[in-house]
Amino acid sequence: MLEIDDDIPCEEVVKEMKNKLEKGIYFIGFGGTHVDFLIKKQKELFLTHTGSTSIITVIDKVENIPFFCLFYKYYIVPLSANKSFLDK
């Protein structure tokens, strides 16, 4: 598990995640209030997001998701690094 605390700006959080995480799918907890799936593909990070009033799930780069920087603590747990699964 990777835990990132609130002592650094959001841009540094994203940079740290990009540097420390291997290609794969992760479960990410934001503080104690929100969870999502994080995907590391090549050098980019993507987040799945479903709004509380929507049934549509969006996958976008973390830099494009405004709420990503509203949190001060991130918990990241690997779910899969299976290469053939990730390629599909």
N, C-alpha and C positions, 0 to 999 in steps of 0.2 A: 504494500500500500504506500502511496505517495501522499503526504500531507503538506499542504502549503498554507502558511499562516499569513496574518494581515500586516506584516511589517514592510511589504514592498508594493509598489504601484502595479496596477492591473497589467500594463504592458510587460512588466518584468515577470509577472505570474505566467503569462502566455509564453514568454521566452523560456522560462524555466521548464514548463511543461513540454515544449517542443524539444528541448535539449535532453530531458531526462526520460521521456517516454519512448518506447520502441513502437514500431508499426503494430497496430492492433486496435481492439475495441475495449473500452473501459467503462466502468460504472463510475459516475462522478456525483459526489454529494456537495452541495453548496451550503455551507454553514449547517444549520439543522432544519432547513425549511424546503429545500428543493433538490431533486435528483434528476439525472439525465444520463444519456449515453454519449461518450466522447470517443471519437474515431481519429486515430493518427494514421495518416496516409502520406507517404513520402515525407516531406518536411512541413506538412500542413495539419492543423487540428480542426476537426469538424464536430459540431454538436447537434444532436437531435433535439427538437423542441416542440412540444405540444402546448398550446395555450390552455388556460383553465376553462375557456368557453368555446374551444374549437376542437374538432375531431381530426384536424389536419396536422400532420407531423412535418416539420420543416427540418432539413439538414443544410447547415450553412457553416462557413468558417467562423470560428469563435470571435474573430475581430468584427464580424458583421452582426453580432447578436448583442444588443444594447444591455440586456440584463446581466450578461456575463460578469461585468465589472462592478455590479452592485453588491457583491458578496466579499467577505473578508477571510473566509476559510474554505479551503477546497480539500476534499478527500477523494482520492482516485484509486480505484481497485481494478486490476486487469481482469477481463472476462475471456478474451481469446486472442492468441497470437498465431493461430493456425493459418499458415500461408495459403493453402488452397481455399479455405473458407473465406479469407479476406479478399482474395482475388475475385471470387464470385460476387 
